[in-house]
Amino acid sequence: MQSNNVMAFYEAGKTHLYSIAVLRDGTYRTQYDNETLDDLRAHGRTTMALLPFDDACKLIDDAQMAAYCHAPVEITREQFHDMLEVLPPCKWSRSKTYEAFFVSEALAGDIHAWHVRIGSRYWALNRSRTRSPDSIISEVAAAAGVQS
């Protein structure tokens, strides 16, 4: 979608867009329900904003990171191997002392479930697919107080 000059309705903290904004009779309205910003706020959507589409997308990315990303959680060897075998692993990196990969299906946007082994311990965490396995391993090692 060409986003130049495209406006959107976005509700603060949400992980999705409310509506593309369409200019009708000099007023931006929701694409399907024909509601204005004042209409939406009058119906209880007090944090609704009319923003450029690209700005709304950045806020959605931030909300998705806040909603889906968490500190590393220790898991079992079996859970690690189940996730390794559920779909083809992406960015799979391994050595004798560590291993890391992410599941190819996204949780939201570019957030994926990463899985890490350091020694004989295992963790799961959700992070961007753009991260490197080494940076994920370092993050887990620091959070768990182990050496990678």
N, C-alpha and C positions, 0 to 999 in steps of 0.2 A: 504494500500500500504506500503510495506517495503521501508523505505526511506533511509536506509544506502547506501551511495555512489551514490544516485540518484541526478542528477543535473537538474536545471531548468532555463528557461529564464524568467526573471521578469522585468517589466518596472516600474520604481520608481513611487510611489503614486497610482498605480492601485489597485483595489479591487479584482483582479483575476490574475491567472497565465497566462503568455503568451503561454508557451509550456514546456513540458518535454524536456530535452536535451538528445539526443541520440548520442553516440560516434560512428562516422563512419570515417574510414580511418584516425584515430588519431585526429579528430576534432569534437567538440561538435556541433551538428546541431539541428534545430527544428524538432520535431517529424514528421510532415507531409509535410512541405514545403522545408525541407532540407537546411535551411538557417543557416549561421554561425552568430556569434555575430557581426562580421564586416559587413556582408550583412545587418543585421537588422539596425545597426547604419547608414550605407550608405543610407538606405531608410527612414531616418528621425527619427528613434527611438533611439535618442541620449542618453536616460537615461536607455536603456536596459542593463541588467547585467546577467551574467551567475553565478548562485549561487547554493549552496547546497539546495536541496528541502526544508528541514526543516527551513533554514534561510529565504527562499522566503515566506514560510507559515507565519512566524512571521511578516514579512513586510506586508503581505496581511491583517493579523489581525489588525495591527496598522492602515492601510489605511481604513479598514472597520469601525473601531472605529471613526476615524476622519470624515469619510463621513456620517455616520448614527447617531452618538450620538450627542445630542444637549442639551442645557439647558432645564430644565423643562418648558413646555408651559401650561399656564392655559387653561382649556377646560370647556365645559358645563357639567352639570349633565347628560344630554341626551347623549352626546358623550361618557361619561364614561360608562353609562349603555349599549349603543350600543356595545362597545368593550367588555364589560363583557359577553354579550350574543352571540357574533359572533362565538366564538369557546370556548371550555372548558377553563376556566381560570387556569393558573398555579401559584403555590406558593401563592394562595389567602390567605391573612391574613387580619383579620378585628377585630375591636372593636367598641365601641360606638363613639370614636373620630377619628379613622383613618381606612383606608382600602387600600390594595395594591395587585396587581396581574400583571402578564404579559400574553400576548396573545401567545398561543402555537406555532403558525407558525412564524418561524424566518424571520427577514428582510434580514439578511446576516450572515453567520457563526453562532455564538451563540448570536447574537444581536437580542433582541426582544423588542416589544413595551410594556412598563410598564405603568400602570395607577394607580393613587394615589388619595385618598380622605383624606383630613384633615379637620375635622369639616364639613362645608358645601361648601368647595371649592375643585376643581378637577384639576389634572394635568396629562400630558402625557410626557413621555421621553423614549428614546431608550437606553438600557443598556444590559449588558450581563445577560443571564439567570442564571448564577452562583451566582449572587448577592442575598443577603437575602432581604426579604421585609422590615425588619427593617432598613437596610442600605439605601434602596431606599427612604423610608419615611423620614429618617433623612436628606438625600441629598435634597429632595424636600423642606422640612421644612426650612432648612438653606438658600436655594436659594430664597424661597418665603418670608422669614422673618416671618414665622408663627410657632406656637408651635405644636409639634406632640403629 
